[in-house]
């Protein structure tokens, strides 16, 4: 309860700071949402030439694309410090300040800053899903929507876990850029059916860097059923495993950390 209360205070305080410059915030919100909206153009261009993609119709792919924005938006909301962790906290020595506070260092890293603009992507994703669902048969029932809401949260946790594992490498390898950016580019692959990819890439996105469980498999389970329900049922287990690995690597890294002395 203490951390939930602190999270509320973090959110309110950062919202005040961010909204102090409303013009800048609104421009950033508009550009972020527009970039995601343009992603639908790729889906449209694909279906101008083919009626179905690996057995998926246009509206099913659109539904998948809309859902993929939800866990991504939740991840982007709290991930801003992950991108700057190596340079800002390790190389510049600001991690010392984090360790001196009587709070979990990981809690502070995740929630010290928030990217409120990502909430626009969340709203856009929900709108796309609702619009596409009206053209999908059989229709997604209430149980399906509840599962997808749960899956979006699990997907965001998977994203956090993967990138937390990657940024934890900074405790051993001090590099401002790190290996996060090339892995981040793999996120786009999970917005399309896995069957269109080579077997190695499908295996990589499913069991090594489990981005497919963050977006593709939940939607496939809800829309297609069959064997995809097995993958959807594994979602909590995959999420827990990814998070456990991330926390273990992070904990080892914190113990390995030595101050810059500055």
Order of alpha helices (4+ residues) and beta strands (2+ residues): alpha-alpha-alpha-alpha-alpha-alpha-alpha-alpha-alpha-alpha-alpha-alpha-alpha
